[in-house]
Amino acid sequence: MSKRVQIIVLVVVVAVIGIGSYLYLTRGRESTDDAQVDAHVTPIQAQVGGSVLKVSVIDNQQVAAGGELVLIDPHDYEIALARAQAQLADARAEAAIAQATGSITDTTATSNVSTAQGGLTSAESGISEAEHGIAVAKARLSAAQAHQRETEANAVKANRDVERLKGLLAKDEIAQQQYDATVASAAATAATVESAKAQVVEAEASIQAAESRLSQARAGREQAGAELRTAQTVPQQLAASKGHSESAQARLKLAEVAVSQAELNLQRARVTAPVAGIVSKKSVEPGQVIQAGQPLMTVIPLDQVWITANFKETQLRDVKIGQPVTVTVDAYGGREFKGKVDSIAAATGSRFSLLPPDNATGNFVKVVQRIPVKIVLEAGQDPDHLLRPGMSVTPTILTR
């Protein structure tokens, strides 16, 4: 065998050994260099507008959660709050007056209705009494008239007896004593007639008085009925009073909401960090006039970073959640970090692109797709926060 052949054989053997060693060492491993560090990027925007009085941070500065970032001139918002508080006080006073007025109206209406009903009942009772009195007086009048007629008849008979006995006395046919007795009886009968006439007059007067009382009672009933009808119209006033009270309560709630909004706007004049992290992309300076919704900066919490690795779809056959991962960081000379597979995306990266591919256009070319895999790092490996979003890394998933 020539030397040249020996060299070729040796090269082939070394190549086979190398390929075999590589396949053995990479068996049960899936790796990609299409991966980078990710983190939450929290945009900071102005929630109210105004002139910037102070910017408390600089680019790449560490801030704590709740720390002040920007201070917007609060004077306009302090004035708005004072105005809202004054309007709230006025609304409270108006609501209290409306409530008190409604209570007084309700009490007065109830009292007026009760009084009117009592007056109507009293008038009805007076009418009944007056009608009874008229009936009694008419009965007494009838009795008095009958007695008058009886006494008048007796008086006529007594006068006739006197005339008859007077002639007999002149002839001395009767005693003077008998004649005097008859004259006295006629005089007594005449007095009885006058008494009967007086009783008739008295009975007629009683009827007139009873009729007068009846007229007064009926007039009282009409007045009481009118008062009751007037009192019964008060529910309309109560409804109006209730509506006014409800309107005052609604204005009170609006004033309370206005105060809450003014207080919130005043609080928002001081922009604070929602999370602890590093300030980046600061675009605000003192004296600048900003509008609500304007971006000011971002805050990135470096204690919550993870790896987004875009593996080929052909590499994910054996990849499962929870498998250990070794992450090599290019920026630190291949320094390794330990982690595990947290989740696998629900679609390929191309599906999330601005213009997803449409394979129904007739120019289909099969391309191996990549699917994002989220890898979380074990705690305590990066106390100095060396990993920054966007850094290139090479993760290797141990599938066996």
Secondary structure, 3 states (H helix, E strand, C coil): CCHHHHHHHHHHHHHHHHHHHHHHHHCCEEECCCEEEECCCEEEECCCCEEEEEECCCCCCEECCCCEEEEECCHHHHHHHHHHHHHHHHHHHHHHHHHHHHHHHHHHHHHHHHHHHHHHHHHHHHHHHHHHHHHHHHHHHHHHHHHHHHHHHHHHHHHHHHHHHHHHHHCCCCCHHHHHHHHHHHHHHHHHHHHHHHHHHHHHHHHHHHHHHHHHHHHHHHHHHHHHHHHHCHHHHHHHHHHHHHHHHHHHHHHHHHHHHHHHHHHHCEEECCCCEEEECCCCCCCCEECCCCEEEEEECHHHCEEEEEEEHHHCCCCCCCCEEEEEEHHHCCEEEEEEEEEECCCCHHHHCCCCCCCCCCCCCCCCCEEEEEEEECCCCCCCCCCCCCCEEEEEEECC
